[in-house]
Amino acid sequence: MQAGSGVVRATAAAKARAAILTLAALATAGCGHLRPHWPWQHAPAPPAPPVHELDIGGAAGTATFPQYWKRNTLLVDLSAASGSGSITLKPASGSDWPVRLAFRVTPGAVGALEVRAAQRATFAVVAAGGKPVDLELAPGIYTPQTPLMTVSWEPAGVAPAP
């Protein structure tokens, strides 16, 4: 009988291990619903809604360049721009120029960005990276009295005209 009792013990131990493994698998599968409650598992912030603060016109004005608020800076998204082109910006009717203005461009698609308003500003865009970059205008490039702003871009390797 002693040989038989060893088989019974081995079978009971195997059943106990199987029960523990089953409970562990169920416990880890059941924890999936707890994920949103963990502090490091926040959902990403929703994208900013597009706004219409500036009227966009000009040769490349047929393309859509959305505008977004990024904190207190109006961001004109030129990431769809490539090669060379230009647009004109002016405040939408009934509004003024935003206090801060920035342009989003894609390195490699745009090599240089030029802004002409009350003053002229040029930005060289390094082709490394590939992710869009935001170029913010310095204070004084445009004033509240500036009637129109011209933004032009050139491909990489072409310098803007003086």
NUBA-351075 format. One line per field, with one value per residue: residue in one letter; chain; x negated, y, z of N, C-alpha, C in turn. Coordinates in pm, whole numbers, plus 50000, padded with zeros to 5 digits. Atoms other than C-alpha are relative to their C-alpha. Last residue first. Example, Ala and Ser with C-alpha at 12.3 -4.5 7.8 and 13.67 -1.06 7.14 Angstrom:
2
padren: (S A)
vexlum: (A A)
n_east: (50082 49911)
n_north: (49881 49881)
n_up: (49994 50000)
ca_east: (48633 48770)
ca_north: (49894 49550)
ca_up: (50714 50780)
c_east: (50077 49910)
c_north: (50109 50120)
c_up: (50073 50000)
END
This chain:
162
padren: (P A P A V G A P E W S V T M L P T Q P T Y I G P A L E L D V P K G G A A V V A F T A R Q A A R V E L A G V A G P T V R F A L R V P W D S G S A P K L T I S G S G S A A S L D V L L T N R K W Y Q P F T A T G A A G G I D L E H V P P A P P A P A H Q W P W H P R L H G C G A T A L A A L T L I A A R A K A A A T A R V V G S G A Q M)
vexlum: (A A A A A A A A A A A A A A A A A A A A A A A A A A A A A A A A A A A A A A A A A A A A A A A A A A A A A A A A A A A A A A A A A A A A A A A A A A A A A A A A A A A A A A A A A A A A A A A A A A A A A A A A A A A A A A A A A A A A A A A A A A A A A A A A A A A A A A A A A A A A A A A A A A A A A A A A A A A A A A A A A A)
n_east: (50019 50049 49899 49995 49973 50108 50134 50050 50082 50092 50044 50081 50031 50124 50013 49881 50045 49967 49855 49939 49875 49996 50044 49919 50044 50046 49924 50085 49927 50053 49977 49881 49882 49884 50006 49929 50095 49944 50056 50030 50025 50065 50023 50141 50064 49891 50010 49881 50019 49871 50009 50137 50026 49904 50017 50137 50061 50051 50047 49974 50103 49972 50111 50118 50027 50109 50132 50100 49954 49919 49863 49900 49946 49916 49985 49863 49980 49867 49998 50052 50126 50074 49963 50066 50049 50061 49956 50089 49927 50063 49957 50001 50092 50057 49969 50051 49918 50097 49946 50023 49901 49885 49986 50016 50125 49983 50116 49961 50063 50039 50017 49934 50040 49906 49936 50061 49940 49913 50064 49980 49904 49931 50090 50034 50138 50007 49972 50101 50051 49904 50001 50054 49896 49907 50068 50025 49874 49964 50093 49963 49873 50028 50071 49903 49912 50076 50018 49871 49983 50092 49945 49883 50049 50060 49890 49934 50090 49981 49880 50030 50080 49921)
n_north: (49892 49878 49903 49889 49874 49968 50006 50133 50055 50110 50079 50112 50094 50073 50127 50038 50069 49921 49996 49913 49938 50037 49891 49879 49913 49867 49891 49882 49873 49910 49855 49958 50047 50022 50117 50115 50110 50123 50116 50117 50122 50106 50124 50033 49876 49921 49856 49927 49855 49931 49864 49973 49857 49950 50078 49997 50132 50047 50138 50079 50099 50073 50088 49947 50064 50096 49940 50044 49988 49880 50020 50038 49878 50012 49873 49968 49889 49941 49856 49927 50057 49924 50053 50128 50006 50128 50024 50084 50051 49974 49867 49911 50079 49931 50055 49915 49979 49990 49968 50110 50102 49991 50131 50106 50004 49983 50044 50033 49927 49869 49909 49871 49892 49979 49869 49895 49993 49883 49880 49991 49899 50045 49982 49859 49983 49942 49857 49916 49904 49890 49914 49869 49916 49963 49904 49875 49926 49954 49892 49880 49951 49938 49875 49906 49959 49911 49875 49929 49952 49887 49888 49953 49935 49871 49914 49959 49906 49871 49934 49956 49880 49881)
n_up: (49902 50064 50036 49905 50071 50091 49940 49964 50106 49966 50115 49956 50107 49976 50072 50075 50121 50118 50018 49898 50043 50142 50086 49988 49891 50038 49941 50007 49988 49899 50017 49928 50072 49913 49912 50058 50017 49943 50069 49917 50075 49923 50075 50017 49961 49942 50022 49959 49992 49986 49946 49957 50003 50098 50123 50051 49998 50128 49992 50120 50034 50124 50037 49933 49871 50005 50009 49902 49862 49974 50045 49898 49941 49881 49930 49962 49908 50007 49974 50115 50047 50100 50132 50019 50138 50034 50138 50079 50116 50128 50041 49884 49919 49884 49869 49892 49879 49893 49867 49906 50032 49913 49937 50100 50074 50143 50076 50137 50108 49949 50115 49983 50091 50109 49990 50080 50134 50013 50052 50144 50045 50120 50113 50026 49961 49867 50002 50063 49903 49986 50118 49964 49941 50107 50088 49928 49990 50135 50037 49925 50055 50130 49974 49944 50110 50088 49926 50003 50138 50018 49923 50072 50122 49963 49960 50124 50066 49935 50050 50137 49994 50000)
ca_east: (48236 48371 48409 48126 48189 48023 48337 48655 48780 49048 49247 49457 49598 49768 50030 50171 49915 50070 50081 49709 49515 49155 49146 49162 48976 49164 49183 49064 49229 49068 49227 49062 48818 48505 48225 48308 48211 48461 48301 48528 48552 48712 48806 48957 49299 49411 49199 49145 48895 48872 48576 48518 48877 48961 48645 48753 49133 49269 49486 49516 49544 49731 49756 49976 50234 50306 50644 51000 51320 51238 50971 50622 50393 50166 50014 49883 49568 49423 49117 49073 49294 49582 49802 49620 49723 49934 50000 49962 50124 49934 50103 50102 50066 50369 50420 50431 50476 50289 50514 50367 50532 50336 50016 50033 50167 50428 50467 50710 50595 50780 50969 50934 50850 50916 50609 50537 50668 50424 50286 50471 50324 50158 49898 50155 50308 50686 50705 50519 50762 50966 50664 50634 50870 50620 50354 50587 50720 50367 50266 50580 50509 50145 50249 50509 50257 50003 50265 50368 50003 49956 50269 50146 49802 49961 50189 49894 49698 49996 49994 49635 49716 50000)
ca_north: (58888 58583 58268 58011 57687 57372 57232 57340 57698 57858 58180 58357 58701 58896 59163 59479 59517 59766 59518 59463 59194 59077 59275 58981 58679 58436 58074 57789 57458 57136 56846 56505 56414 56435 56588 56829 57138 57418 57759 58037 58385 58692 59022 59310 59479 59171 58935 58576 58345 57969 57763 57394 57270 56907 56783 56909 56933 57274 57408 57788 58003 58317 58495 58794 58689 58950 59113 58996 59123 58999 58731 58865 58861 58594 58561 58235 58127 57836 57621 57246 57112 57236 56979 57054 57418 57407 57762 57762 58043 58070 58099 57726 57568 57711 57553 57666 57435 57488 57375 57397 57654 57925 57817 58110 58352 58349 58251 58439 58422 58323 58020 57734 57364 57156 57057 56686 56482 56430 56079 55835 55800 55470 55592 55650 55301 55316 55270 54934 54774 54601 54393 54259 53969 53809 53818 53663 53400 53287 53276 53076 52827 52793 52731 52470 52294 52288 52144 51879 51781 51758 51541 51311 51282 51208 50941 50785 50779 50616 50334 50236 50230 50000)
ca_up: (45042 44857 45068 45049 44864 45007 45167 44993 45015 45226 45222 45482 45404 45682 45619 45781 46061 46308 46598 46542 46356 46388 46713 46951 46814 46593 46709 46489 46580 46456 46269 46318 46042 46249 46050 45767 45968 45913 45862 45984 45836 45991 45827 46021 46025 45829 45622 45739 45570 45619 45499 45429 45409 45326 45496 45836 45861 45953 46235 46244 46556 46662 46996 47079 46823 46556 46596 46539 46380 46032 46042 46102 45800 45660 45316 45179 45000 44812 44765 44798 45072 45284 45463 45791 45761 46079 46194 46574 46771 47099 47439 47517 47174 46997 46658 46296 46000 45672 45392 45047 44817 44996 44822 44582 44839 45113 45476 45700 46062 46380 46253 46504 46484 46798 46998 46992 47285 47572 47590 47817 48161 48260 48511 48788 48764 48749 48372 48408 48656 48383 48287 48641 48561 48326 48597 48852 48610 48521 48887 48977 48698 48803 49165 49062 48837 49120 49360 49106 49056 49436 49468 49188 49347 49687 49537 49357 49682 49859 49604 49678 50048 50000)
c_east: (50108 49985 49936 50110 50013 50020 49894 49860 49956 49933 49901 49962 49905 49981 49865 49993 50122 49957 50042 50151 50055 50127 49997 49941 50092 49962 49940 50081 49899 50080 49945 50020 50129 50116 50127 49999 50077 49904 50052 49942 49962 49981 49927 49993 49849 49941 50125 49973 50134 49969 50139 49985 49859 49980 50095 49985 49859 49936 49960 49941 50044 49884 50041 49876 49871 49987 49896 49868 49900 50052 50082 50138 50105 50049 50097 49999 50149 50010 50142 49993 49956 49872 49925 50037 49933 49966 49923 50062 49900 50088 49937 50045 49965 49914 49945 50047 49927 50077 49888 50055 49981 50108 50122 50021 49996 49866 50031 49873 50056 49942 49976 49981 50082 49952 50098 50079 49933 50059 50101 49930 50010 50106 50065 49909 49955 49858 49988 50036 49902 49951 50097 49998 49950 50107 50089 49932 49979 50129 50034 49909 50045 50127 49969 49935 50102 50086 49922 49989 50131 50014 49911 50061 50117 49953 49945 50114 50060 49908 50020 50118 49964 49917)
c_north: (50105 50110 50125 50098 50110 50128 50028 50008 49860 49950 49895 49920 49894 49902 49938 49858 49953 49933 50078 49996 50080 50056 49965 50110 50121 50080 50134 50119 50115 50130 50080 50150 50036 49942 49988 49877 49876 49886 49875 49892 49889 49879 49901 49869 49985 50137 50067 50148 50064 50148 50060 50136 50022 50150 50045 49907 50009 49862 49956 49861 49924 49907 49915 49919 50057 49932 49890 50070 49953 49998 50124 49983 49958 50138 49977 50139 50016 50116 50050 50147 50077 49927 50072 49935 49867 49996 49878 49978 49928 49942 50042 50138 50089 49899 50093 49941 50085 50029 49995 50042 49877 49898 49997 49861 49881 49986 50014 49968 49955 50088 50140 50082 50126 50112 50018 50130 50111 50005 50113 50126 49997 50101 49959 50021 50141 50020 50066 50148 50100 50106 50116 50096 50139 50093 50042 50103 50134 50082 50055 50118 50127 50056 50073 50136 50101 50052 50100 50135 50077 50058 50123 50119 50056 50076 50138 50096 50052 50105 50136 50074 50050 50125)
c_up: (49994 50103 49941 49958 50104 49921 49893 50060 50041 49874 50046 49877 50055 49885 50034 49944 49921 49869 49875 49981 50117 49938 49853 49910 50008 50124 49959 50047 50004 49997 50117 49980 50072 49923 50082 50089 49957 49969 50071 49909 50097 49910 50091 49923 49990 50033 50053 49978 50033 50018 50002 50062 50052 49980 49892 49881 49946 50017 49860 50020 49875 49970 49882 49963 50059 50136 49982 49973 50102 50143 50037 49937 50101 50039 50115 50061 50027 50096 49982 50032 49877 49963 49889 49867 49971 49851 49952 49862 49911 49888 49867 49956 50119 50073 50108 50133 50104 50128 50102 50135 50088 49969 50092 50060 49908 49931 49852 49922 49866 49890 50054 49872 50025 49908 49884 50012 49920 49859 49985 49949 49848 49956 49868 49880 49964 50048 50138 49999 49937 50098 50011 49881 50036 50053 49885 49911 50070 50003 49862 49965 50071 49936 49869 50025 50048 49885 49915 50071 49987 49859 49985 50071 49921 49877 50037 50032 49870 49941 50063 49944 49861 50000)
END
